[in-house]
Amino acid sequence: MLTNDDLLETLLLECDICIHLFGQVPEGGLDYRPSPGQRSLLALLRYLSFSGIGFVTAVADGEWDTYTAGVAAAESMSAEEFPNAMRRQKEQLQTAFAALDGADLAERKCTLPWGTEMSVARGLLMLPLRSMAAYRMQLFLYVKAAGNDEIWTPDCWAGVSMEKPTPDAGTDATE
C-alpha cells in the first residue's frame, strides 16, 4: 500500500532531480524555448520552484494561497536562486506531509482545478506528483534541446550523470 512517506519521498526525489538537471543547463541555455509561445527554460525553472508545494497545499487544504504566493515570488527569481528555492520547497513539503493524517486523506475530498472531485490521497497523486514528474521531464528535454546532448535517461529519472553506453552495447545511447 502506498503511504504518505512514499509519496513524500517521491516528490523530494523530483526536487533533487530538478536540481541536478539545473546543473546540466548549457551556457546560454536559460533563454531556450521550443517556440515563441512556450515557456523559456528560465520560466520553467521558476514554475518548478513552487508548483509542488503549491499543489500539495491546494489539494490537502483546499487553499491556493501557497500556490499564488509561489507564482509571485518566482517572477523575479534568478536562475542562480533555483537550487535554494528547490531546497526550501523540499522543507515545505516535509512540513506539509508531517501534518497530513493518512487515514483522513482517504476519506476527505478535494476538487481539482478542472472540477473533478476525489479523495485527497488520490488528488495528491493526480496533481502535485504528476505535475512534478511531467515538468521535470520537460526540464530534461529543454536542457537537452538547449545543447546538452550528454544527458540521458539516468539524468532524467534518477538525477545522476552516468557515461552513456556505446551503441554497439545493445542499447540506444542517443536518448
Order of alpha helices (4+ residues) and beta strands (2+ residues): alpha-alpha-alpha-alpha-alpha-beta-beta-alpha-alpha-alpha
